[in-house]
């Protein structure tokens, strides 16, 4: 996410001509976009980071369901 935010900020600064970013070449921003694409499409999948995030979300949902089930059992 920081990579995407930095691309958006750089585009905005370059477009509005703020300070030294007015002279920044668009090629640097395009190169950063290409790097982000390669990262999210290939490298993240190769390292298994996308599955790890999904696994953590599923684990959190499971823990919440178990917690709710045991709290209902104690009340009755």
Secondary structure, 3 states (H helix, E strand, C coil): CHHHHHHHHHHHHHHHCCHHHHHCCHHHHHHHHHHHHHHHHHHHHHHCHHHHHHHHHHHHHHHHHHHHHHHHHHHC
